[in-house]
Amino acid sequence: MILITFFLAGLLLGSFANVCIIRLPKDEDIFLSRSKCFSCRKNIPWFNNIPVFSYIHLKGRSDCCDKKISLQYPIVEIFMGCLLLLTGAIFSLPQAITISLVFFVVTLIIVIDYYHRIIFDVMNYILIISGVSISLIYPELNPENISFKNSILTGLIGFGLFFSLKTLFKKIKGIDALGMGDVYLIAGLGVWLGFEKFLYILSISSIIGIFYYLIVDKKSENFEIPYGSALGISFIILILSEKLIQQVITLL
Ligand SMILES: [Zn+2]
């Protein structure tokens, strides 16, 4: 029962994530205004706005003007649904709720950086402040259960490392290889991961970055690897993998 609740909560959170992903880069309100059709701007009735179900029911086209609805909607919803289902299955209830909220912010960062190459400061600040405060007040809420010292030092090391890299690239090559958003993001993820896993996130995110570089068409003029997305995906993998593998082994 609790797993179904986590899955449904994930679908809803994914639906809200879509609202944020579409509206935040346009500087639009995310709470008050109603959902409008992306094409003809008509209000969408609630029964056409149910996560995943509506997309399938409408066969991927808008009801009002028969335009193709972006696959981003169901993908983000199902992704969040499965993500929360997993966290509900492998972590204690307080940990699962805490890390689900962190995953929500990280998912926003992944998708927005992927489409726009922007990481909003406010999301990085939320990660940094929440991670450090939880390590101080109630470290068991973080599945990594790291000390305050570990949390704050890892954040500072991440910030220092990426800031130096950014400055070096600028000095030697004259390019902005890393944005300030990436610098704050590694600090925000570091304060949740702790030092040990911080070393892993550097390698996993680089591998994802290289794969992206190899797969994606680089002909477009301002080709840029969405490194924030790579960091976010690596973070989710690192938080889940250890517990997940342990659970699979005990099942075998
Ligand atoms: Zn329409």
Boltz pocket constraint, residues with backbone or C-beta under 6 A from the ligand:
constraints:
  - pocket:
      binder: B
      contacts: [[A, 37], [A, 38], [A, 39], [A, 40], [A, 41], [A, 42], [A, 62], [A, 63], [A, 64], [A, 65], [A, 66]]
      max_distance: 6.0
